[in-house]
């Protein structure tokens, strides 16, 4: 099955249209066992099989039946000092989705949305200053963005919800859980870290690469195709590139951040970048793990084992070390872009988790 994959990026996200053959990853309830990991965690090691035909749900795999979030009516509600844009669809218990950095709600993969909306009422929304949500005047902090989300839930009369956060969005999902524990039924963290003193940072050379690309764009200096290829390779991981070398094909006309993120202001991009840096580069802060460990919330942690640059996968292991009863899913041949590499499969794993933790 061929599909266009939008490559997300941590802090500044670079969207590149990539044609790739998606290999199938099948994870069922029988695959997820009660084996203890670090003494507290249900654990599954999932492997993608490039030679196996696609065996995911036919409805989710049929293009005509996919949920296209662009077709769902956008609504707005006033919360505090901003107007929050959101879309709500599906059936079942509410599921709040926290996007990665600088992405609007339209970035969620249709395959993932199709699977999860079959058994959850999905609430996707634009964070403060992103997409169709206004920026307001309040300080741009983790606490404020979490409070925005709590206010959205109040406005929609949602008392409690399952919560999923991807990348930077996983930090906000943790903040919502800590700040408003009564509003969270379960927590799913994809490509995540608890932050603070326990955080394992990105490799120094990769931080330098990201910084150079941002500086080039701000100063109107073209980004080279080699730099973009390095970013894509880091995002999808070495295993994926080996299976799908065509994923490194970069359009010649992509040379700046403005092309990749039209409508994203430098102010909001910088604010989101600072959120990530505070979380990841603050050794004087204890991080979120200890707080999450006291809440007794069903927690699912997912990571690609090839995520070693954007969000080193060892940070996911640290979460499950500290949060009793949490689940860990590690996916082979997946990197930080796991949500876009295996969208339907991630959705199926999430529904399995939710069905067994009610």
Residue, then its C-alpha position, 0 to 999 in steps of 0.5 A: x500500500x502506498x501513501x503520502x506520509x507527512x513527516x512531523x518534527x519536534x519543536x519545528x516540524x518539517x512537512x515533506x511529502x514522501x511516497x513510501x511503501x508501508x509495511x504492516x505491523x499487527x498488534x492484537x490483544x493476544x500479542x500484548x502480554x502481562x510480562x513485567x518490565x522493570x517490575x511494573x509494566x505490561x510490555x510488547x515488542x512489535x516488529x514490522x514485516x515488510x513482506x507481509x501484506x496489509x492485514x489491518x482493518x479493511x475499513x481503515x485501509x480503504x481510501x474512500x472510507x477514511x476519516x478526512x478531518x478536513x471534511x469535518x465542520x470546524x467549530x469554535x468556543x471561547x475559553x478564557x482569553x482565546x477562541x479555541x478551534x476544534x472538531x469532534x467526531x466518532x462514537x464512544x468515550x471522549x479522546x482528547x488529542x494533543x498535537x506535536x509542536x506547531x501542527x494544527x489538528x489537520x495534521x492527524x493521519x486519516x488512518x489513525x483517526x479512522x481506527x480510533x473514531x470507530x470506538x472513541x469520540x475524538x476531540x482534535x483541536x488547535x493549541x493557542x496560536x496554532x491554526x484557527x485558535x487565537x493566540x490571546x495574551x496569557x504567558x505561553x506556558x505548559x500550564x496555560x496550554x493545559x488549562x486551555x484544554x481543561x477549559x475546552x472540556x468544560x465548554x464541551x461539557x466533557x467531565x473526563x476523557x482519555x488523553x493522547x499526546x504526541x511529541x511536544x503534545x505528550x508534554x501537554x498531556x502530562x501537564x493536563x493530567x498533573x494539573x487536572x487529574x479529575x479530568x483524565x481517564x487514561x494517558x497515552x504518550x507517544x515519543x515522549x519524556x518526563x523531562x527534567x533531571x531524568x531526561x536524556x537529551x538529543x545528540x549534540x550534533x543533531x541539536x546543532x543541525x536543527x539550530x542551523x536550519x532554523x537560523x538559516x530560515x530566519x535569515x532567508x538562507x536556503x535549507x539544503x536538500x542534504x540537511x532535510x534528508x538528515x532530518x527525515x532520516x532522524x525522524x523515521x529512523x535507520x530501519x525505515x530508511x533501509x526498508x524504504x530508501x525512497x523516503x529520503x527523496x526530497x522535493x527540490x523546491x523545499x528550501x525554507x520553514x515558511x514553505x513548510x509551515x505557512x501561516x505559522x508565526x515566528x512568535x508562536x514557533x519560538x514559543x513552542x520551541x521554548x516549551x520543549x527546551x524548558x522540558x528537556x533542558x532543565x536539570x534543576x526541575x524534577x520532571x513529571x514522572x514522580x507526579x504521574x506515579x502518584x496518580x494511578x492513571x492507566x498509562x500507555x507509552x509508545x516509542x519507535x526503537x530507532x528514535x535516537x535523535x528527536x526524542x531518544x527512546x530511552x526517555x520512554x523507558x524512564x517513564x515506565x520505570x517510574x509509573x506503576x502499571x504502565x504499558x510499554x510498546x516499542x516498535x521496530x523500524x519506527x522512529x519519532x514519526x511513528x504516528x505517521x509511519x504506522x497510523x492505523x496500527x498505533x490506533x489499534x494498539x490504543x483501542x486494545x489498551x483502552x478496552x482492557x483498562x476500563 
